[in-house]
Amino acid sequence: MVPAPAASAPSAPPATGLSPKRLYGIAATAEMITWALLIAGMVARYGFGFDALMFPVGLAHGTAFVSYAVVSAVVGLNQRWPFGRLIAAVALAVVPFATLPFDRWLVRRGLLEGPWRTQAGDDPRDASAIDRALRFWLRHPIALVAVLALAVAIVVVVLLQLGPPTQWFA
């Protein structure tokens, strides 16, 4: 007699092996590195009158910032972070180099552990519309990446049209 195959885990990770923890760490690191580039560009501009770096490093940092915010939202929803933690993750991106220490804080507390929640489990929160939508998109990672990349691009283009943040309220 052949044993029945084991039931699949309720939250199997996607084939990419890119866990929530790893994705968040990559986004936090990228955001921090682009902060360093932006600060270097500002030193070149205001210290030496060399403006050529400002647009490319500003664009890189703006894109990394928006991408970090999007990744924080997706990972935070997957990990069921409270709303305040989601806001803190994005707010800390405004402070130079704060995303990496926040990432380490999350890791130390186990708040990034676990796979992507692609299937409903026993948790009553799995019945919510947000959780159902999240699971749908997580089961379609190529579509998710395409939609989120488009959203990031649209936000970055809008921000480019608004100009540097120092001019928004001037």
Secondary structure by P-SEA (a helix, b strand, c coil): cccccccccccccccccccaaaaaaaaaaaaaaaaaaaaaaaaaacccccccaaaaaaaaaaaaaaaaaaaaaaaaaaacccaaaaaaaaaaaacccaaaaaaaaaaaacccccccccccccccccccaaaaaaaaaaacaaaaaaaaaaaaaaaaaaaaaacccccccc
